[in-house]
């Protein structure tokens, strides 16, 4: 399914960029544009943006002052892109760059709950203290919820539950433990395993997801959108 629509202009404030958000930086020095990932350090509105120097094979890429680049960022439900000029390069040990502040921002809206295919172990339990946890498989993720698969049927009248899983986001791939309250929104029986037991699928909605974990899932969706669209559900 094509989730993209026509481009439209976007206000800088509407992107709601947070320090640490992952950016895609595109250079034009070769026959084809080359894409790198970077991170937002900060900005001074109407003056400049500060981003980390993109790395390639463990070394910083070579950028020169005055070079034109394009920045793309996923703002939750929009992919935003804008042209910038490299204003200043800070080499080792700092490894960051100043970019000109964007004048025109183009955005492409995407469906709000775009899901990314994953295959991760997880655990889910009732919301009350001491509730026994059930092992499950995390099949897809979005900023608003997840889909899990389990051989054990979950009670439909539990109400809120607690989902736990671990992600290892780039660039450093350090594990991040996520624990969030969820509500069951839909239930399906998928198939039977080799022992004849049913595999149950549950659509979950996140409740009061931690803002830092929201950003992590937002970046996961963005990178899948840019790097491997086969993972987009």
C-alpha distance (Angstrom), angle and dihedral (degrees) to the residues before:
residue distance angle dihedral
X1 . . .
X2 3.80 . .
X3 3.82 107.0 .
X4 3.78 97.6 -179.7
X5 3.79 128.5 94.4
X6 3.79 136.7 -173.9
X7 3.79 119.4 -49.2
X8 3.79 117.9 -103.3
X9 3.79 134.8 -179.9
X10 3.78 116.4 -95.1
X11 3.81 133.9 -161.4
X12 3.81 117.0 -120.8
X13 3.81 92.0 -125.7
X14 3.80 90.4 54.0
X15 3.81 90.4 65.5
X16 3.82 88.6 64.4
X17 3.80 90.5 -153.7
X18 3.78 114.3 -162.3
X19 3.79 126.4 -159.3
X20 3.80 107.2 -94.4
X21 3.80 97.2 30.0
X22 3.80 113.4 142.9
X23 3.79 116.8 -113.0
X24 3.76 133.1 -169.3
X25 3.81 113.7 -133.0
X26 3.81 116.8 -162.4
X27 3.82 122.5 -162.4
X28 3.82 127.8 -164.8
X29 3.81 105.6 -156.2
X30 3.80 95.7 109.4
X31 3.79 132.0 57.0
X32 3.79 88.9 -92.4
X33 3.83 126.3 36.2
X34 3.80 112.9 -98.2
X35 3.81 120.9 -142.0
X36 3.80 125.7 -146.5
X37 3.78 133.3 171.3
X38 3.79 122.8 -122.9
X39 3.81 139.2 165.0
X40 3.79 131.3 -120.0
X41 3.81 112.7 -116.4
X42 3.81 96.3 176.9
X43 3.79 145.6 -68.0
X44 3.79 144.3 -136.0
X45 3.78 107.7 -135.7
X46 3.80 115.0 -111.0
X47 3.83 90.6 2.9
X48 3.81 114.9 64.3
X49 3.80 147.6 -40.2
X50 3.82 125.2 -126.9
X51 3.81 118.1 -144.7
X52 3.78 135.5 168.0
X53 3.78 117.4 -98.5
X54 3.83 107.3 -100.3
X55 3.79 114.7 -117.0
X56 3.79 130.6 -140.5
X57 3.81 122.2 -170.6
X58 3.80 89.4 -13.3
X59 3.80 95.5 -52.9
X60 3.83 130.8 95.6
X61 3.79 115.2 -102.2
X62 3.78 118.5 -116.3
X63 3.81 113.7 -104.3
X64 3.80 126.8 171.0
X65 3.77 130.6 -153.5
X66 3.80 112.2 -95.6
X67 3.82 93.0 27.7
X68 3.81 116.3 139.6
X69 3.80 117.9 -127.6
X70 3.79 136.9 167.7
X71 3.78 122.7 -131.3
X72 3.80 122.3 -153.7
X73 3.79 123.9 -172.3
X74 3.79 134.8 173.2
X75 3.81 111.2 -130.4
X76 3.78 98.5 -171.9
X77 3.81 100.8 -85.2
X78 3.81 100.7 15.0
X79 3.78 135.5 60.7
X80 3.80 104.7 -143.3
X81 3.80 125.2 -165.4
X82 3.78 133.1 -177.2
X83 3.80 139.8 166.8
X84 3.80 121.3 -110.6
X85 3.77 138.9 175.4
X86 3.80 123.1 -134.5
X87 3.81 103.2 -115.6
X88 3.80 101.3 175.7
X89 3.79 136.4 2.2
X90 3.81 120.9 -149.2
X91 3.80 108.9 -162.2
X92 3.81 128.0 -164.2
X93 2.92 132.3 2.5
X94 3.83 92.3 20.9
X95 3.82 100.9 38.5
X96 3.78 101.0 -171.7
X97 3.79 136.0 117.0
X98 3.78 138.6 -145.2
X99 3.81 114.7 -131.3
X100 3.78 127.6 -167.8
X101 3.79 113.4 -99.3
X102 3.83 112.2 -99.9
X103 3.79 117.5 -102.0
X104 3.81 100.0 -175.9
X105 3.80 123.0 28.1
X106 3.79 121.8 -167.7
X107 3.80 118.8 -159.2
X108 3.78 133.4 -166.3
X109 3.83 112.6 -159.7
X110 3.79 118.2 -136.7
X111 3.76 130.6 -168.3
X112 3.77 108.6 -78.3
X113 3.81 98.7 -122.4
X114 3.79 100.8 42.7
X115 3.79 106.1 169.4
X116 3.80 129.5 -146.0
X117 3.81 121.8 -148.7
X118 3.80 113.1 -119.9
X119 3.79 136.5 164.6
X120 3.78 106.6 -150.8
X121 3.81 135.5 144.3
X122 3.79 114.5 -114.7
X123 3.80 141.4 167.0
X124 3.78 129.9 -137.1
X125 3.80 129.1 -168.5
X126 3.76 140.2 169.5
X127 3.77 115.2 -84.1
X128 3.80 96.2 -114.0
X129 3.84 119.4 96.0
X130 3.80 113.9 -90.1
X131 3.80 95.2 17.0
X132 3.81 113.2 156.3
X133 3.80 113.8 -107.0
X134 3.81 123.7 -130.8
X135 3.80 121.3 -146.1
X136 3.80 113.5 -125.0
X137 3.79 143.1 162.5
X138 3.78 120.7 -109.1
X139 3.83 105.1 -137.3
X140 3.81 102.0 176.1
X141 3.78 140.7 -2.2
X142 3.79 139.3 -156.4
X143 3.79 134.7 168.9
X144 3.80 88.8 -97.3
X145 3.80 103.5 42.1
X146 3.78 150.9 -34.7
X147 3.78 144.5 -119.2
X148 3.78 119.9 -126.4
X149 3.80 132.3 -173.0
X150 3.79 123.9 -153.2
X151 3.82 140.0 166.0
X152 3.81 90.4 -136.9
X153 3.77 120.8 74.9
X154 3.79 114.8 -124.0
X155 3.77 119.6 -140.2
X156 3.79 111.3 -104.5
X157 3.80 94.4 -147.4
X158 3.83 98.6 55.7
X159 3.80 93.2 99.8
X160 3.79 113.5 -158.0
X161 3.80 118.3 21.0
X162 3.80 135.3 -174.7
X163 3.82 121.6 -117.1
X164 3.81 122.2 -162.7
X165 3.80 127.9 -171.4
X166 3.80 140.7 140.7
X167 3.80 129.7 -122.0
X168 3.82 127.8 -169.2
X169 3.81 103.7 -155.0
X170 3.80 124.4 -167.0
X171 2.95 145.4 -79.6
X172 3.82 96.5 39.8
X173 3.85 96.5 15.7
X174 3.79 91.8 -141.4
X175 3.85 110.8 164.4
X176 3.80 116.1 -105.5
X177 3.82 117.7 -164.4
X178 3.79 113.0 -142.4
X179 3.80 122.1 -162.8
X180 3.78 118.0 174.0
X181 3.78 140.8 156.9
X182 3.81 115.0 -108.6
X183 3.79 139.7 -176.9
X184 3.82 124.5 -144.5
X185 3.81 109.5 -117.7
X186 3.83 102.7 170.4
X187 3.81 139.5 8.4
X188 3.81 132.1 -155.8
X189 3.79 136.4 171.7
X190 3.79 105.6 -135.9
X191 3.78 108.8 -177.3
X192 3.79 144.1 -50.1
X193 3.79 125.0 -87.8
X194 3.84 124.7 -134.0
X195 3.79 90.5 -80.2
X196 3.80 91.7 54.1
X197 3.80 94.3 -107.9
X198 3.77 118.3 141.3
X199 3.81 121.1 -112.3
X200 3.80 110.0 -138.4
X201 3.81 123.6 -154.8
X202 3.80 122.7 -157.3
X203 3.78 128.1 -168.4
X204 3.79 108.8 -145.6
X205 3.78 131.8 -164.4
X206 3.81 118.8 -149.9
X207 3.80 116.7 -124.4
X208 3.83 118.3 -152.2
X209 3.81 93.9 -19.4
X210 3.80 112.7 -160.4
X211 3.86 109.3 -97.7
X212 3.79 91.5 -127.3
X213 3.80 91.0 52.2
X214 3.81 89.7 46.6
X215 3.81 88.9 56.4
X216 3.79 90.9 47.8
X217 3.82 91.5 53.1
X218 3.79 90.2 44.0
X219 3.79 90.3 55.4
X220 3.81 91.2 45.9
X221 3.80 89.9 55.2
X222 3.79 92.3 45.3
X223 3.79 94.8 50.6
X224 3.81 91.7 47.1
X225 3.79 89.1 50.5
X226 3.80 92.0 52.6
X227 3.78 102.2 34.1
X228 3.81 107.5 29.0
X229 3.78 116.4 14.0
X230 3.82 89.3 176.8
X231 3.81 86.2 77.3
X232 3.82 92.4 59.6
X233 3.81 112.6 100.7
